[in-house]
Amino acid sequence: MSGTLSSHILDTHLGKPAADIAVTLHRVSASGEPSLLANGVTNADGRVTPDSWAFNPEIDIAEYHLDVGRYTLTFDT
């Protein structure tokens, strides 16, 4: 089973989408260890589009699919 990932970051102070925010995506193992999957940057709409993720070159291409599991998104604000 695979899924999709969606996020939207808003600047609540300005009341608009937050552009140019660095985002990291990690898969979290059963033991709690995070593994870097990809990095991205939000666009003018406050989103990281599917084609703009930069996947970690050290991971197997099969891991690009988001299987059911625990993940973390970190926004560098």
Rosetta blueprint (number, residue, H / E / L):
1 M L
2 S E
3 G E
4 T L
5 L L
6 S L
7 S L
8 H L
9 I L
10 L E
11 D E
12 T L
13 H L
14 L L
15 G L
16 K E
17 P E
18 A L
19 A L
20 D L
21 I L
22 A E
23 V E
24 T E
25 L E
26 H E
27 R E
28 V E
29 S L
30 A L
31 S L
32 G L
33 E L
34 P E
35 S E
36 L E
37 L E
38 A E
39 N E
40 G E
41 V E
42 T L
43 N L
44 A L
45 D L
46 G L
47 R L
48 V L
49 T L
50 P H
51 D H
52 S H
53 W L
54 A E
55 F E
56 N L
57 P L
58 E L
59 I L
60 D L
61 I H
62 A H
63 E H
64 Y H
65 H L
66 L E
67 D E
68 V L
69 G L
70 R E
71 Y E
72 T E
73 L E
74 T E
75 F E
76 D L
77 T L
